[in-house]
Amino acid sequence: MAAAGAIATLTVLGAFAFVVLVIGNWYFFRRQEMGLLEWLRNATLWQRLAVLVDAIVTILGALDFLTILFVLL
């Protein structure tokens, strides 16, 4: 039973981290004076790689979040 509780806690923390990540992304791109595509055109290689990693983590977080919703519903 303790292992199930630990897994559930980590899953809920992962869902919370996903929500924080989405809000952080929204805040970052709302602060910019240009749109996402224009920002990507002017970005350096490292910034583009950071955006790619961020997008992958966001998608994986969204899938984890949906899993939690389906289990709880």
N, C-alpha and C positions, 0 to 999 in steps of 0.2 A: 504494500500500500504506500509506503514511503516513496518508492520510485515513481509511482503514478502521480503523487503530489508534486514531486520535484519536476517532472516533465510538464505537468499542467502549469506550474509556476513559471517555468522557462518559456512556455508557449505564450502565456499572457504577457510576460515581459517583452517577448519578441513582437507581439501585436502592438504593445505600447510604443516600442522603439519605431515600428513602422509608422505609426501616427505622427510621432515626433519628426521623423524623416520627411514625411510628406509636407508637414507644416513648415519645416526648415527650407525645403526646396521652394515652396510657394513664396515664402518671405524673401528668399534670396533673389528669385527672378522678378518679383514685384518691385524690388528696390532698384533694379537695373533700368536704365533709361532706354534700353532697346529690347527687342523681343529675343526669344530663345535662339531662333535660327540666325539672326544677325549677330548675336553674341558668339555663337559657335563659329561663324565665319572669321571672327576676329580673335578667337581663342588660340592659345599656344597648344602644342602637342600634349603637354602634361595636363592642361585644363580639360582638353577633350577626353583624355584617358580617365580623368577624375569623373567627368560627366558620364562616361560609359559605365564605370564601376558603380556610380550612384544609381544609374538607371537599372542596372542588373539587380542591385540590392533592393531597390524599391519594388521591382516586379516580384522578386522572391518574397519580400515582406508582404506584398498584397496577396500572394497565394497563401501564405501562412495565415494572414488575417481572415481570408475567406474560409479556410479550413476551420478556424475557431468558430466563425459564425455558423457554419453548417453543423458542427458538432453540438453547439449550444442550442440551436434551433431544433 
